[in-house]
Amino acid sequence: MPNIKSAKKRVLISEKKNEINTAKKTHVKNTIKKFNAAIEANDVKAAEELLKECMSVIDCAQKDGIYKKNTAARKKATLCKSLDAIKA
């Protein structure tokens, strides 16, 4: 544990930020799991609605710095590809 006051404050701030970032990443994963469950159930209409939600959540996470730009794009492309496969 640091002795300097500013270093102690940075430790507390970084712990809070870590909790927030972990929660946001978990939210993204949970929305993707819901989307994948709809895909497994062959429910195209629900999957399309969940795709919009997933895209929004992934974009917000990318904007907040949780994911890099290419990672977010890869996740969104994978979701779109799985939806297109079920439609065909």
N, CA, C and O of each residue as an XYZ file, in Angstrom:
352
protein
N       0.846     -1.181      0.000
C       0.000      0.000      0.000
C       0.889      1.242      0.000
O       1.860      1.313      0.753
N       0.562      2.206     -0.835
C       1.395      3.411     -0.916
C       1.287      4.285      0.337
O       0.295      4.248      1.065
N       2.331      5.062      0.557
C       2.370      5.960      1.713
C       1.939      7.383      1.364
O       1.432      8.101      2.225
N       2.132      7.791      0.134
C       1.827      9.160     -0.276
C       0.327      9.285     -0.525
O      -0.304      8.381     -1.073
N      -0.228     10.421     -0.112
C      -1.673     10.628     -0.191
C      -2.193     10.528     -1.620
O      -3.222      9.894     -1.856
N      -1.515     11.129     -2.557
C      -1.980     11.094     -3.947
C      -1.915      9.681     -4.525
O      -2.760      9.296     -5.333
N      -0.915      8.915     -4.110
C      -0.800      7.535     -4.584
C      -1.933      6.681     -4.010
O      -2.460      5.805     -4.696
N      -2.306      6.933     -2.757
C      -3.423      6.213     -2.145
C      -4.720      6.514     -2.911
O      -5.536      5.628     -3.162
N      -4.877      7.785     -3.269
C      -6.075      8.186     -4.005
C      -6.112      7.506     -5.379
O      -7.173      7.061     -5.817
N      -4.975      7.423     -6.055
C      -4.928      6.770     -7.364
C      -5.311      5.296     -7.252
O      -5.974      4.761     -8.140
N      -4.902      4.637     -6.171
C      -5.257      3.232     -5.967
C      -6.766      3.094     -5.856
O      -7.355      2.205     -6.470
N      -7.395      3.964     -5.078
C      -8.846      3.908     -4.913
C      -9.569      4.187     -6.231
O     -10.546      3.520     -6.572
N      -9.077      5.173     -6.956
C      -9.705      5.526     -8.231
C      -9.567      4.386     -9.229
O     -10.519      4.064     -9.940
N      -8.397      3.776     -9.286
C      -8.193      2.692    -10.246
C      -9.049      1.479     -9.903
O      -9.500      0.770    -10.802
N      -9.280      1.230     -8.611
C     -10.162      0.130     -8.220
C     -11.600      0.403     -8.654
O     -12.281     -0.497     -9.144
N     -12.065      1.639     -8.477
C     -13.417      2.001     -8.918
C     -13.556      1.865    -10.426
O     -14.542      1.313    -10.915
N     -12.562      2.373    -11.169
C     -12.598      2.280    -12.622
C     -12.587      0.827    -13.078
O     -13.262      0.469    -14.043
N     -11.823     -0.006    -12.385
C     -11.754     -1.423    -12.730
C     -13.116     -2.083    -12.552
O     -13.527     -2.884    -13.391
N     -13.823     -1.757    -11.467
C     -15.150     -2.314    -11.240
C     -16.134     -1.864    -12.317
O     -16.942     -2.659    -12.798
N     -16.064     -0.587    -12.693
C     -16.968     -0.053    -13.717
C     -16.695     -0.728    -15.061
O     -17.626     -1.138    -15.754
N     -15.423     -0.840    -15.425
C     -15.065     -1.457    -16.702
C     -15.467     -2.928    -16.740
O     -15.932     -3.418    -17.769
N     -15.290     -3.632    -15.624
C     -15.683     -5.031    -15.557
C     -17.188     -5.179    -15.713
O     -17.653     -6.098    -16.387
N     -17.953     -4.286    -15.100
C     -19.410     -4.335    -15.219
C     -19.851     -4.090    -16.660
O     -20.757     -4.760    -17.157
N     -19.215     -3.134    -17.329
C     -19.572     -2.842    -18.718
C     -19.241     -4.016    -19.628
O     -20.015     -4.352    -20.525
N     -18.089     -4.638    -19.396
C     -17.694     -5.784    -20.212
C     -18.647     -6.956    -19.980
O     -18.983     -7.681    -20.916
N     -19.079     -7.138    -18.739
C     -20.033     -8.191    -18.416
C     -21.376     -7.928    -19.092
O     -22.032     -8.861    -19.555
N     -21.784     -6.664    -19.150
C     -23.039     -6.302    -19.811
C     -22.986     -6.665    -21.296
O     -23.957     -7.180    -21.850
N     -21.853     -6.394    -21.931
C     -21.688     -6.746    -23.340
C     -21.791     -8.255    -23.513
O     -22.484     -8.731    -24.411
N     -21.111     -9.003    -22.666
C     -21.126    -10.456    -22.775
C     -22.523    -11.015    -22.575
O     -22.925    -11.948    -23.271
N     -23.269    -10.454    -21.630
C     -24.623    -10.946    -21.366
C     -25.558    -10.670    -22.537
O     -26.384    -11.519    -22.871
N     -25.450     -9.511    -23.165
C     -26.303     -9.223    -24.319
C     -25.955    -10.137    -25.490
O     -26.838    -10.555    -26.238
N     -24.680    -10.444    -25.648
C     -24.269    -11.364    -26.717
C     -24.799    -12.772    -26.426
O     -25.205    -13.481    -27.347
N     -24.796    -13.178    -25.160
C     -25.338    -14.493    -24.803
C     -26.829    -14.572    -25.110
O     -27.304    -15.599    -25.595
N     -27.576    -13.498    -24.833
C     -29.000    -13.471    -25.156
C     -29.199    -13.601    -26.662
O     -30.076    -14.336    -27.116
N     -28.381    -12.885    -27.439
C     -28.472    -12.945    -28.889
C     -28.179    -14.362    -29.381
O     -28.894    -14.886    -30.236
N     -27.138    -14.973    -28.846
C     -26.783    -16.336    -29.259
C     -27.866    -17.339    -28.877
O     -28.089    -18.314    -29.595
N     -28.537    -17.109    -27.756
C     -29.640    -17.996    -27.367
C     -30.792    -17.883    -28.360
O     -31.428    -18.885    -28.689
N     -31.064    -16.678    -28.835
C     -32.109    -16.492    -29.839
C     -31.712    -17.156    -31.155
O     -32.559    -17.718    -31.849
N     -30.443    -17.092    -31.494
C     -29.952    -17.754    -32.710
C     -30.110    -19.264    -32.581
O     -30.548    -19.924    -33.523
N     -29.757    -19.814    -31.428
C     -29.880    -21.260    -31.201
C     -31.333    -21.716    -31.290
O     -31.615    -22.832    -31.727
N     -32.257    -20.841    -30.872
C     -33.680    -21.177    -30.902
C     -34.310    -20.909    -32.265
O     -35.512    -21.110    -32.437
N     -33.509    -20.454    -33.243
C     -33.986    -20.115    -34.587
C     -35.083    -19.063    -34.572
O     -35.994    -19.097    -35.399
N     -34.998    -18.133    -33.637
C     -35.973    -17.048    -33.528
C     -35.394    -15.811    -34.211
O     -34.672    -15.029    -33.592
N     -35.718    -15.644    -35.493
C     -35.116    -14.580    -36.294
C     -35.571    -13.209    -35.815
O     -34.766    -12.281    -35.729
N     -36.852    -13.077    -35.505
C     -37.376    -11.775    -35.114
C     -36.732    -11.287    -33.810
O     -36.324    -10.130    -33.710
N     -36.644    -12.162    -32.829
C     -36.011    -11.790    -31.556
C     -34.521    -11.517    -31.753
O     -33.957    -10.620    -31.126
N     -33.896    -12.294    -32.622
C     -32.466    -12.111    -32.875
C     -32.204    -10.747    -33.513
O     -31.211    -10.093    -33.194
N     -33.094    -10.317    -34.414
C     -32.906     -9.007    -35.035
C     -33.034     -7.883    -34.012
O     -32.281     -6.910    -34.054
N     -33.990     -8.019    -33.092
C     -34.140     -7.005    -32.042
C     -32.918     -6.998    -31.120
O     -32.417     -5.938    -30.744
N     -32.451     -8.188    -30.766
C     -31.291     -8.276    -29.883
C     -30.014     -7.811    -30.587
O     -29.081     -7.337    -29.938
N     -29.976     -7.948    -31.915
C     -28.805     -7.479    -32.650
C     -28.658     -5.969    -32.514
O     -27.551     -5.462    -32.338
N     -29.776     -5.251    -32.596
C     -29.724     -3.793    -32.420
C     -29.188     -3.436    -31.044
O     -28.358     -2.538    -30.902
N     -29.671     -4.152    -30.030
C     -29.215     -3.895    -28.660
C     -27.729     -4.214    -28.513
O     -26.987     -3.459    -27.884
N     -27.301     -5.328    -29.091
C     -25.893     -5.718    -29.010
C     -24.997     -4.682    -29.685
O     -23.951     -4.311    -29.152
N     -25.412     -4.227    -30.849
C     -24.621     -3.221    -31.558
C     -24.468     -1.954    -30.719
O     -23.384     -1.377    -30.634
N     -25.562     -1.537    -30.108
C     -25.533     -0.329    -29.287
C     -24.609     -0.498    -28.086
O     -23.809      0.385    -27.776
N     -24.728     -1.634    -27.419
C     -23.912     -1.881    -26.221
C     -22.434     -1.968    -26.589
O     -21.583     -1.434    -25.878
N     -22.130     -2.638    -27.693
C     -20.735     -2.768    -28.121
C     -20.173     -1.397    -28.512
O     -19.027     -1.080    -28.193
N     -20.985     -0.582    -29.205
C     -20.527      0.759    -29.576
C     -20.249      1.618    -28.344
O     -19.266      2.358    -28.304
N     -21.117      1.516    -27.345
C     -20.908      2.291    -26.112
C     -19.635      1.836    -25.395
O     -18.875      2.658    -24.881
N     -19.411      0.526    -25.367
C     -18.212      0.004    -24.719
C     -16.962      0.451    -25.467
O     -15.938      0.756    -24.855
N     -17.051      0.488    -26.792
C     -15.905      0.941    -27.581
C     -15.643      2.425    -27.366
O     -14.493      2.861    -27.300
N     -16.726      3.198    -27.258
C     -16.589      4.636    -27.035
C     -15.966      4.914    -25.665
O     -15.194      5.860    -25.509
N     -16.308      4.083    -24.671
C     -15.787      4.264    -23.319
C     -14.372      3.722    -23.152
O     -13.766      3.892    -22.094
N     -13.836      3.069    -24.190
C     -12.471      2.566    -24.120
C     -12.360      1.160    -23.567
O     -11.261      0.701    -23.258
N     -13.483      0.471    -23.438
C     -13.449     -0.910    -22.941
C     -12.869     -1.819    -24.020
O     -12.039     -2.684    -23.740
N     -13.321     -1.609    -25.260
C     -12.818     -2.379    -26.396
C     -12.143     -1.441    -27.381
O     -12.527     -0.278    -27.509
N     -11.123     -1.957    -28.081
C     -10.508     -1.202    -29.157
C     -11.432     -1.244    -30.371
O     -12.367     -2.043    -30.429
N     -11.159     -0.389    -31.318
C     -12.033     -0.232    -32.483
C     -12.169     -1.527    -33.276
O     -13.277     -1.906    -33.656
N     -11.061     -2.205    -33.528
C     -11.103     -3.435    -34.321
C     -11.785     -4.570    -33.574
O     -12.461     -5.398    -34.185
N     -11.617     -4.616    -32.263
C     -12.274     -5.649    -31.469
C     -13.780     -5.473    -31.529
O     -14.514     -6.447    -31.699
N     -14.246     -4.245    -31.393
C     -15.682     -3.977    -31.463
C     -16.213     -4.324    -32.847
O     -17.283     -4.920    -32.968
N     -15.479     -3.959    -33.887
C     -15.904     -4.263    -35.252
C     -15.961     -5.769    -35.484
O     -16.872     -6.263    -36.149
N     -14.996     -6.495    -34.943
C     -14.974     -7.953    -35.097
C     -16.155     -8.600    -34.399
O     -16.772     -9.516    -34.942
N     -16.480     -8.129    -33.192
C     -17.615     -8.674    -32.464
C     -18.917     -8.426    -33.224
O     -19.754     -9.322    -33.336
N     -19.088     -7.206    -33.746
C     -20.311     -6.871    -34.473
C     -20.408     -7.671    -35.768
O     -21.494     -8.118    -36.138
N     -19.293     -7.856    -36.456
C     -19.300     -8.621    -37.700
C     -19.662    -10.084    -37.445
O     -20.382    -10.696    -38.233
N     -19.165    -10.634    -36.350
C     -19.484    -12.018    -36.002
C     -20.975    -12.183    -35.729
O     -21.582    -13.171    -36.144
N     -21.563    -11.216    -35.033
C     -22.993    -11.275    -34.740
C     -23.814    -11.179    -36.025
O     -24.779    -11.922    -36.205
N     -23.433    -10.271    -36.909
C     -24.151    -10.112    -38.176
C     -24.037    -11.369    -39.022
O     -25.000    -11.776    -39.672
N     -22.871    -11.979    -39.013
C     -22.660    -13.178    -39.806
C     -23.530    -14.331    -39.311
O     -24.079    -15.090    -40.109
N     -23.652    -14.455    -37.997
C     -24.480    -15.548    -37.456
C     -25.963    -15.300    -37.739
O     -26.716    -16.247    -37.964
N     -26.386    -14.034    -37.728
C     -27.783    -13.718    -38.059
C     -28.049    -13.996    -39.535
O     -29.103    -14.531    -39.882
N     -27.105    -13.640    -40.407
C     -27.282    -13.902    -41.833
C     -27.336    -15.406    -42.122
O     -28.053    -15.847    -43.020
N     -26.580    -16.176    -41.362
C     -26.574    -17.637    -41.561
C     -27.924    -18.236    -41.201
O     -28.392    -19.159    -41.868
N     -28.548    -17.722    -40.162
C     -29.840    -18.267    -39.746
C     -30.957    -17.821    -40.693
O     -31.945    -18.535    -40.866
N     -30.803    -16.654    -41.301
C     -31.804    -16.178    -42.253
C     -31.779    -16.997    -43.552
O     -32.820    -17.218    -44.171
N     -30.607    -17.435    -43.949
C     -30.462    -18.143    -45.223
C     -30.952    -19.580    -45.166
O     -30.889    -20.294    -46.167
